[in-house]
């Protein structure tokens, strides 16, 4: 959805390629188009949105991790699914009321306990809130 930092692509032909070079000037593609990072900037349509929207229609569990609940289109994903929805993160997102359950705390501590992985337990600062 966000792209890949160590890839670039041509603005004209759109072909992504592996790229770890550091440029001091904007490079050009063989087609004369400008080369840019293969990432999605704010206000651009994220990669694979058709696939994301199809998946939201059929998924049974939706988990958002560490989002502010403000940046679109991702902030509205929770409202576009009929799945059971969970938020996991250090603070409550702005779209808190849209989630079935919210787990406030460190994702690295909470996720293993949700999926019964190992003996890791949430810290005492972690909070679980089940929405009515």
C-alpha positions, 0 to 999 in steps of 0.5 A: 500500500505504501510502496518500498523505500529501496525501490524507485520508479519512473514517473512516466513508464511507472516501472519499479526497480531495486534502487539503493543509490543516493542521488544529488540530482533528479535522475532520468529514466531511459524514456526521459521520465523522472525517477522517484522513490517507489513510495506513496506520498500524502494525497497520492492513491496508495498502491493496490487499493483495488485489492485492499478494497476487495479484501475488506469486503471478505475478511473476517478479522481486521486489525489496525496497529498503531494508526492515528485513525486520521490519515485517509484512506486507511482511517476509513478501512475499519468502516468498510468491512463487516469483519470483527475489528481490533485496534492495537497501539500506544494511544487511542485512535481518532476513529476509536468508536469504529472498532469492536475492541481496542488494546492500548499498549505496545503492539510488540507486547500485546500481539503475542498474547492475542495469538497465544504466542509464547509466554509474553504478557502485556505490561501493566500500562496496557489497557483493553477496552471492549466497545459496547 
